[in-house]
Amino acid sequence: MPTFFQQVWASNGQSMGRYRGWYVRVAQGQNLGKCKLSIAYTSRMAHWFLRAPNSFSIAQAIRFGQVIGLGDDERLARMIAASRLSDDFAHNAFWVTVIRWFVAQPLPDPVQVGPIIDYIYFQRFVPEHVLIGFNRPMDGAATVEVQFGPWKSNAFRVLKNS
């Protein structure tokens, strides 16, 4: 079992009871996708979950497996797992479309993945902080980065003063 998965025995956090059940099932040879996850999970995703970096939390490993299972590589999976999506599985159907959008894009600057996810989050779910409209989900990464630059400067100023 991966080291990150063994943390279920070292903590009594709110999710750990459920994670312990997953651990036992996976240790018995069951596929993680058969466990009651809050998101749809394929066998390919479960395969990559078990190969997530040992430094990850269980939630990050779930996201890591999901991203690779949706068709991308470890580099993007690590970046998305390190973003606000690492342990937030609310609005999963929407975020799957965003992940698929990332998968389809040749990103000019992969380091911007986390900040772009923050940008999309604020545009979609925090209307009082919308400063620039997010055009269409199929816009290219370059278009989003052009919109994102001015938003980032203004957003940090607005958030700092709120």
N, C-alpha and C positions, 0 to 999 in steps of 0.2 A: 504494500500500500504506500502511496506517496506520503512523504513527510507532512505536507500541508494538511492532509486528510486526518492525520493522527491527532491534530489539535482538538478534535471532538472530545477527547478524553481528558484534556488539560483545562477545560473551561466549563463553566456552568451557565453560559450565556443563554439568552432566550431561544435561539435557534439550535442550540447544541443537541437537545433531545431528538429533534428531527434528523439532524445530521448523523447522530449516532446510529439511528435506524438505517440510514443510507449506508453508513460504513459497514454495518453487519451484513446487509444485503449484498453489497459489492464484494465484500470479503468471501461471501458464499458463492460468488461467481455470477451474480445477477448483474444486469446492465443498469447503470445509473438512470438511464432513460425510462426504466420501468418503475422507478421510485416516484413518489408524488412531489415532483418539482413544481414550482409556480410558473414555469415556462415549458413550452414544448421542447423536447430534447431527443435528438436522434442518436442512433448507435455511434455514428461518426463523432458527434459532439461528446458523447460519453467516453469514447476512446481518447480524445484530446484532453478531456477533463483530467484523466489520470496522468497525463503528461505535462500538466501545468507546472510552472516553476514552484519549487518547494517554499519559496518565500511568500507565496500567495495565500490569501485567506480562502476558505471554501467558496465563498461567493465570487471572488475574483476568478477562481478556477472554473466555476460554472460559466462565467462570462467568456473566459478564455476558450473553453471548449465550444461554446456557441459560435463565436466569431470564426474559428477555424472550420467548424462544421458548416457554416454558411458560405465557405469558399475562399477564405483568405489565409494568409500565412501567420506565422508566430509573431512577427514584428507588429503587425496591426493588432493582433489579438492582445499582445502585451500592453499596447498603448490604450486600447479601449478598456482593458481590465484595470488599468491604472486611473481611469477617468471617473467621473461621477456615476457612470453606469456600473461600476464595479460591484456595488451591492444594492442597487436600486433596480428592481425588476418590474416596477409599476409601468404601465403603458408599454408593455413589451411589444405588442404588435407594431406600434409606431417606431420603437427603437430598432426592431428588426429591419424595417425599411431603411432606417438611417445606416445601420450596419451594412446592409446590402449596397447602399449608395457608396459607402466607403470602399467596399470590396470592388466596385466597378470603376473607381477613380484612380488614376495615377496621381497621387497626392504630391504637389510640389514640395511641401515641407511636412513630413510625417510628425514632427514634433508638435504641430498645431492640432493634432487630432483631439486631445483633451479640451483645449480652448474652443475648438469648433463645436464639440459636443455641448460645452457650456453655452455657447452662443445659440445653438438650436434649442436647447432646453429653455433658455430665457425667452426666446421668440415664441415658443409653443406653449409653455406652461406658466410663465410669469408675466402676464400682460402689462402689469404696471411698470415693468422694466424694458418693454419693447422700445427700442430706439431707432431701429432700421428694420424695414420689412424683409422677411425671408421670402424670396421669390417663389420658386417651385422646388419640390423635392428633387427633381431631376436636373437642377442646375449643376454645372460642373464645379469641381473643387476650386478652381481659380475664381469663379464668380462668388462663391461663398467666402473665400478668403478676402476678396475685395470688399465685400459687405462687412466681414468680420473685423477687419482692422480698425475702422473708425468706431464700431460698436464697442470693441474691447476698451478703447481709451475712455469712451463715455461711460460705459457700464461700471468700470472700476471707480470712476469719480462719483457716479450716482450711488453705488452701493456703499462707498466709503462715507458719504454724507447722509445716508438714510439710517 
